[in-house]
């Protein structure tokens, strides 16, 4: 379904298509990174783990079934032109997709733990809005399973800690998480902003295709340094040892208060599942990675 232009469909149907695409097809950039990793691993255990992951991905695609039992919580970004009715359309699409794909009903009340049964509930669906003057509406979804989301960390570092402090915080976060977020995946990092904005940037960073370089040379160098450092750690696929702890590192940056150095890490697992649909007057184009 990726990169196919179709005639316009109701928005809720587009949302179902997006959720099906994200659940059943690993983005090609993530798949290529897994294949490259399989080529450089020398550990039999690591190679076996990567082989099992890739076989799982192939079967999910072939059978049109979710690639992981934890179909996650869908997080949406809407960019371009839209009106407020889009939230209801997205909710209808989530409920429909939960039944038809099917997706595991994951949302519960945080205190009673009662399951809503439809991946909705209070405050759901989570939708971020990015209004622009473009002549399109773009809906992007990221599926976030608990294994990786539970490893999210945020810190207000002392500004004096600087770049080295950031590198240490990210490295400690990834290594402390071990095999729990199902490595190798993508490490999304937010740098700067306020506390809430910093965490949001870390998650948004996971949407960026691995085969697109960060346009900011300073951040690009930090990403490369972290990629080498984390993959030299020996943690490896599923935390069982090897040379592939991460498939990529993506950093987003915003200005911050002179007395603050906020940093956030949001980890994507090997099943970093994302999809976008750009809707114009003439059709819909689906893709599986986007820099917002
Ligand atoms: S961390 Fe990812 S691959 Fe592991 S169980 Fe959760 S969704 Fe699935």
Boltz pocket constraint, residues with backbone or C-beta under 6 A from the ligand:
constraints:
  - pocket:
      binder: B
      contacts: [[A, 68], [A, 69], [A, 70], [A, 71], [A, 72], [A, 144], [A, 145], [A, 146], [A, 147], [A, 148], [A, 180], [A, 181], [A, 182], [A, 269], [A, 270], [A, 271]]
      max_distance: 6.0
